[in-house]
Amino acid sequence: MTQHEALVVPLLDSAVLDRLQLELDYDEGVWKVFIQDFVALLPARIERVRMALTTGDPVTSKDAALSLKTASQMVGAERLAGLTLDLELAIRNSSPDGPHSDILPRLAVAHLPRLRQCAQQTIHLLERHLRGSRA
């Protein structure tokens, strides 16, 4: 996802949030807890990606990126999911026989700043969405 594409993809897909609320609101507030858990765990997910990349661990890098992407998709964090998909593809396309200890840290430098920035923006919007739903 180019920088321009990242700006075109919405941070949040409100349809996903609405569907999540509809599907999980059979028990008052379950959908809120789901979103709160995503927000609470997001920094740890980003840190796991960082640690795996900077230590050159290809298996954990793929797993951490997949986990972040999937969790993001589940709450409608479309831009974060897209940026993470880009990272996931870059990890998968890195030379399987090459020195991961060189390639993966470079991917960290290239991808983590945008992932972190997008994660912060996503957290802000999700928290605002939660506050708005209390009204």
N, C-alpha and C positions, 0 to 999 in steps of 0.2 A: 504494500500500500504506500503510494507516494505521499509526500507531505500534503499535496493538494487533495488527493483522494481521502486522506484522513480527515480533512476539514469538511468534506462533503458528506461522509458517513456520519449519521447522528451519534452523539455520545450514548444516548439511550433510545431504545425503541419503546415508546409508551404503550404500543399494542401488546408487547410481551409483558410489561408490568401489569396492564389491565387484565390480561388472560391469567397471569399468575395470581392476582388478587381474586379473580372469579373462581379459579380452580381450587385455591387453598383457603378460601374464607369460610369453608364449612365449619371450621373451628376458629372462632374469633381471634384474629391476630396472627395466625400461623404464617401467612404470607409476609407480615412485617418482620417476624423473627427470621424468616428465610433471607430477606434482604439485609437485615441487621447482621446476620451471620456472614453473609457475603462481604459486607463492608468491613467487619471485624477481621476476617481472614485474608482480605486482599493484600495487605502489606506483607504477610507471611508468604503468600503465594509468589509475590514479586521477588521477595528475598530468596526463595527457593530457586527461582529461575536464575537470579544473579549468581548465587553460590554455585549452581551446577555449571553455568557457562564459564565463570571465571576459574573454576578448578579443572575445566576441560573434560567434564563427565558427560559423554554423549547420551547415555541411557537416561540418566536423571534429567538432563536438559530436555529431551523429548517428552518425558513424562511430566515434568513441571510445566512446560509450555502447553501441553494438551490439557492438563488440569486447569490452568488459568483460562484457556480459551473456552473450555466447556462450561466452567462456572460463570464466565462472563456472558455467554450465550443464554444461559438459563435465567438471568435477570434482565436480559435485554441490553446489556452493555456492548452494543454493536461495534463501536469504534475500537474499544479495548480488545474485543474478540478478533477484529480484523488485523490489528497490529500484532497480536499474538500469533495469528495464523501466518503472517509474514515471517515472524521469527521461527515458527515451527517448520515452515518450508525451507528457510535458510539452513536450519540445523539438519534437516533431512537431505538437503542438496549438498551439504559439505562433504568433501571426499571421505568415503567410508574407510579408505586405506590411509588417508592423510593424518597428519599430526593434530588431533583434536585439541591438544594442549595449546596450539597456536591459533586455530580457527575459532574455537568457541569463545575465548576471551575477546576476540575482535568482534564477534557477533554481539557480545554484551555491550561493548562500547557503541556499536552502531544502533542497537535496538532499545537498550534499557532507558535512556533519557526520555524517549517518547512514551514508552510504556508507563514509566513513573508519572509523567505529567498527565497522561490520559487517565491513569488510575485515580489521581487526586481529583481531577475534574468529575470523574464518574462518581466517586464517593460524595462529592459535594451535591451533585444532582440527586443521587439516591436519598441522601439525608433530607434534602429539601422535599422530595416526593413523600417521604415518610412523615415529615412535619405537616405537610399539606393534607395528608390523609387523616390526620387526627382532628381536623376541623369539622 
